[in-house]
């Protein structure tokens, strides 16, 4: 089970031991960088977006912990095996001891559930080819370009349970959609 600190020194762990843990859901650092390159008829562009100094208190209720509520409610994440057991007594597991009933001790807001949500995302990447003007003039066009594009195709973050940028304490929202497209631009 999660252990708590007697912050006020009264030899009891209770609501009076709650304190500010620091951090904020709103990123204190937001940045982006990219480039557009062209060589002869080929062009390539990309854009990365990131944020830092952003934290989220995940869980916040009993049913976040797998099996709580007698197993009738809850969501099982792919890391359910990363928990404390007699066979796996590690102290750095993701979940504390799991229990079929409600264990109010293990879902209190604490540094155990406060996660760093910093991330870097490849927002856009595009590769294109501009057809030679001599070729497209035969079809009555002044220019043509074919391209392939990807959006939100890579996210790098230490937090792996769900998209760190979505506004959710339990991962119960859809992440940003990854999309791929190809296209043809023709000028007349």
Helices and strands as residue ranges (DSSP letters): G 15-17, E 29-39, E 42-52, E 55-57, G 62-64, G 69-71, G 104-107, E 114-116, E 119-130, H 133-137, E 143-156, E 179-187
